[in-house]
Amino acid sequence: MSAPDPASANLAQIERLNQRGGETLSTADLVAAGTLDPALAAWLLAAVSSGASILTAARPGGAGKSTLLANLLAFLPPDEPIETVAGSRDVTEAFSRRLGADSALPACRLAHEIGSGHFYGYIWGRDAAQFLAIPRKTGARIASCLHADTLSELRDILLSPPIGAAPEDVDQVGVVLFMHVDRANRGWRHRVATVWEAVGDGHRIVWEWQRKDDSYAQVGETAVSRERLSWAGEVIESFLGSGETGFGEMLRHIRAAAGRL
């Protein structure tokens, strides 16, 4: 029996994030809804494809943090598999597996949420602290979401009991994004409110939603290279102009473009 196609295997892992049913929304869907814009999408593709770990956050349920996380997971390099941690045993195994010099690209370790609920892919307490230490201990990246509206609130949750993560493990999360949701004329409005980038001993804000005109602005410097940003901009522009909108189509489009880096 042949091994599963990496894109199909990752798609299956990503789609399990969609707990509310329906189709997993693509970047084209999110741009059309105003949740982000092409320039922000390109920056996120550049940052994630460079190896950044990911946390998406919002205090209210249904704000779109899992939907956003799914989109960011589509931006992983083609040869980076996704492995969901679904309990203490998975976290311990991932925490203890070190990256050897001749190893393939390590799997992105995905937790559906850093939260205390008894659901598939949820982690809490010591498991969450070990999960956050995976990049430092093994060289693999992590991806998850949690209920928090600000960076200070997020840090307080992660650094305080019962999690008690090491500050350096929180500081190494490459990209932290916060969602905003409110009522609009046509129903609920979901927006990426702020995007923060790791800077060694903390995070700096890079992108911010402008409420006054419902736009997105880069408000800070970034360590992402101009070369990668240029490539990512071309990839996002090409996908949005292709007429394809499905999540699987987006995943295949980005994988095909990876060879142009």
Secondary structure, 3 states (H helix, E strand, C coil): CCCCCHHHHHHHHHHCCCCCCCCCCCHHHHHHHCCCCHHHHHHHHHHHHCCCCEEEECCCCCCCHHHHHHHHHCCCCCCCCEEECCCHHHHHHHHHCCCCCCCCCCCEEECCEECCCCCCCEECHHHHHHHHHHHHHHCCCEEEEECCCCHHHHHHHHHCCCCCCCHHHHHCCCEEEEEEEEEECCEEEEEEEEEEEECCCCEEEEEEEECCCCEEEECCCCCCCHHHHHHHHHHHHHHHHCCCCCHHHHHHHHHHHHHHC
